[in-house]
């Protein structure tokens, strides 16, 4: 699964590194997301706002902030049990909560690393920060939803937009820590393929599902970090300091 992640890379840098061919003005992206999402973040937790990219009606990329934890359109409460932070890739096409979103409400969630906990005993776990060798930004495949039934506490009068991170089976890089990991979209072309409006059709579901893969072996590195990350209130660079 994926229960916490980071995005410490400045907006202009991740735009240049991850989307070199997209014609996107950094200032317009910064203006389109909440101010707090432009800051360095070391411990992004469920229910917080995250940076998401999706396709508009004409195929143009839209960057925006969304709540982490899927709140379906029919939900009447943010605490009603429908706040799904992860979705298993193997069951997306079968579950009513995810199936319609797979065909037309896909998104990519930006990150430069995520946390996972290795279970040692029934009561003890040790956290790891999982990242690329150069700590570059990548994306995690996701689905998004819109809810107009619940008052939006952050933007009264507007719908609540939320997202979930799709997970898949772990590769050998991280399997010894956890058996699930995010479905990784490592580069611009993979993100574009996942978001492509040309796949917005129930007949294209199998093609979409084949894109939900772990990162290639050898791309990710693991770093054991402090249990300070266990608290959502902790958000500082010290969380990433390695535990020897």
C-alpha positions in Angstrom: 0.0 0.0 0.0 1.0 3.7 0.2 0.1 5.5 3.4 2.5 8.5 3.3 4.6 10.2 0.7 6.8 13.3 0.0 6.9 16.1 -2.5 9.9 18.3 -1.6 10.9 19.2 -5.1 9.9 22.8 -6.2 7.1 23.1 -8.7 9.3 24.6 -11.5 11.8 21.8 -11.1 9.4 18.9 -11.3 7.6 20.5 -14.2 10.9 20.8 -16.1 12.2 17.3 -15.1 9.0 15.3 -15.4 7.1 17.1 -18.2 9.9 18.5 -20.6 7.7 18.3 -23.7 4.4 19.6 -22.2 3.7 23.3 -23.0 3.0 24.3 -19.4 3.7 27.7 -17.8 5.1 27.2 -14.3 3.3 30.3 -13.0 -0.1 29.1 -14.2 0.5 25.7 -12.5 1.5 27.5 -9.3 -1.7 29.6 -9.5 -3.9 26.6 -10.1 -2.9 24.7 -6.9 -3.3 25.8 -3.3 -0.3 27.7 -1.9 0.6 25.1 0.6 1.1 22.5 -2.2 3.9 24.6 -3.6 5.9 24.2 -0.4 8.3 21.4 0.5 6.4 18.6 2.1 8.1 15.6 3.8 5.1 13.7 5.3 1.9 13.9 3.2 -0.9 12.0 4.9 -4.4 10.9 4.1 -7.1 13.6 4.0 -4.5 16.2 3.1 -4.4 18.0 -0.2 -2.1 16.5 -2.9 -0.9 17.6 -6.3 -2.7 15.8 -9.1 -2.6 16.0 -12.9 -5.5 14.9 -15.1 -6.7 15.5 -18.6 -9.3 18.1 -19.4 -12.1 17.6 -22.0 -9.8 18.6 -24.8 -6.9 16.5 -23.6 -5.1 19.4 -22.0 -3.2 18.7 -18.8 -4.9 20.1 -15.6 -2.8 20.5 -12.5 -4.8 20.9 -9.3 -5.0 20.1 -5.6 -7.3 17.2 -4.5 -8.1 15.6 -1.2 -6.2 12.3 -0.7 -8.7 9.6 0.0 -11.4 8.9 -2.6 -14.8 10.3 -1.6 -17.3 8.9 -4.1 -20.0 11.1 -5.6 -22.7 9.4 -3.6 -21.0 9.7 -0.2 -22.7 12.1 2.3 -19.9 12.3 4.8 -16.1 12.6 4.8 -16.1 10.1 7.7 -18.6 7.7 6.3 -16.2 4.9 5.4 -15.7 5.7 1.7 -12.4 7.5 2.2 -10.2 5.2 0.2 -6.6 6.2 0.0 -5.5 3.1 -2.1 -7.1 1.0 -4.8 -5.8 -2.4 -5.8 -5.1 -2.6 -9.5 -6.4 -6.2 -9.7 -9.9 -5.3 -8.7 -10.4 -1.9 -10.4 -12.5 -3.3 -13.2 -14.8 -5.2 -10.8 -15.6 -2.8 -8.0 -18.5 -0.3 -8.6 -16.5 2.4 -6.7 -13.7 2.3 -9.2 -14.9 0.9 -12.5 -16.5 4.1 -13.9 -13.5 6.2 -12.8 -11.1 3.9 -14.6 -12.7 4.7 -17.9 -12.8 8.5 -17.6 -11.4 9.8 -14.4 -7.8 8.8 -14.2 -5.1 10.9 -12.7 -1.4 10.9 -11.8 -0.3 11.9 -8.3 3.1 13.6 -8.1 5.8 12.5 -5.6 9.5 12.2 -5.1 9.3 9.3 -2.6 6.9 7.3 -0.5 7.0 5.7 2.9 6.4 2.1 3.7 6.5 0.2 7.0 8.2 -3.2 7.5 6.4 -5.3 10.1 8.9 -6.7 12.6 6.5 -7.9 15.3 2.8 -7.7 16.0 3.4 -4.3 17.6 6.6 -3.1 15.9 7.2 -1.6 12.4 10.1 0.2 11.0 9.6 2.9 8.3 11.4 3.3 5.0 11.5 6.1 2.6 11.4 4.7 -1.0 12.8 6.9 -3.8 14.7 7.0 -7.0 18.5 7.1 -7.0 18.5 10.8 -7.7 15.4 11.5 -5.7 13.6 12.7 -8.9 9.9 13.3 -9.1 7.7 10.5 -10.5 4.0 9.9 -10.6 1.7 7.3 -9.0 -1.3 6.2 -11.1 -4.6 7.2 -9.5 -8.3 7.7 -9.9 -10.3 10.8 -8.9 -13.9 11.6 -8.0 -16.1 14.6 -7.5 -18.6 15.0 -4.7 -21.3 17.7 -4.6 -23.2 16.4 -1.7 -20.7 17.2 1.1 -19.9 20.9 1.9 -16.4 21.6 0.8 -14.6 22.9 4.0 -11.7 24.4 1.9 -13.7 26.0 -0.9 -17.4 26.6 0.0 -19.7 26.2 -3.0 -17.3 24.0 -4.9 -17.4 20.2 -5.2 -14.9 18.1 -3.2 -12.4 16.5 -5.6 -10.5 13.6 -4.2 -8.1 10.9 -5.4 -6.9 7.4 -4.6 -3.5 5.9 -5.3 -3.5 2.6 -7.3 -1.3 -0.1 -5.9 0.1 -3.3 -7.5 2.3 -6.1 -6.4 5.7 -5.1 -5.2 8.9 -5.7 -7.2 12.0 -7.3 -5.7 13.4 -3.9 -4.7 10.8 -3.4 -2.0 9.2 -6.8 -1.5 11.1 -7.5 1.7 9.4 -4.4 3.2 5.9 -4.7 1.9 4.1 -6.8 -0.7 2.2 -3.8 -2.2 3.6 -0.6 -3.9 2.1 2.2 -6.0 1.7 1.7 -9.7 4.5 3.8 -10.9 4.4 6.2 -13.9 8.1 7.2 -14.1 8.1 9.6 -17.0 6.1 12.0 -19.2 5.3 9.4 -21.8 3.9 6.9 -19.3 1.8 9.6 -17.6 0.5 10.7 -21.0 -0.4 7.1 -21.9 -2.3 6.6 -18.6 -4.2 9.9 -18.9 -4.9 9.7 -22.7 -8.6 10.4 -23.6 -8.2 7.9 -26.4 -8.6 5.2 -23.7 -11.8 6.6 -22.2 -13.8 3.6 -23.3 -15.0 0.5 -21.6 -13.4 -1.5 -24.4 -10.0 -0.1 -23.5 -10.0 -1.3 -19.9 -7.5 -4.1 -20.5 -5.1 -1.7 -22.1 -5.3 0.5 -19.1 -4.8 -2.3 -16.6 -1.6 -3.4 -18.4 -0.1 0.0 -17.7 -0.4 -0.4 -13.9 3.0 -1.8 -13.1 5.7 -1.5 -10.3 8.8 0.4 -11.2 11.5 -1.5 -13.1 13.9 -3.4 -10.8 16.8 -1.3 -9.7 15.2 2.1 -10.1 14.1 2.5 -6.5 16.2 2.7 -3.3 15.1 2.3 0.3 16.3 4.2 3.3 15.3 3.3 6.8 14.1 6.5 8.6 12.9 7.7 12.0 9.6 6.6 13.5 8.9 10.4 13.7 7.2 9.9 10.4 4.4 7.9 12.1 2.9 11.2 13.2 1.1 13.2 10.5 2.1 16.3 12.6 5.7 15.7 11.7 6.8 17.4 8.5 10.5 18.3 8.4 13.6 17.3 6.4 14.8 15.4 9.5 12.2 12.7 8.6 14.4 11.7 5.7 17.6 11.4 7.6 18.8 7.8 7.4 18.9 5.5 10.4 22.2 3.7 10.5 
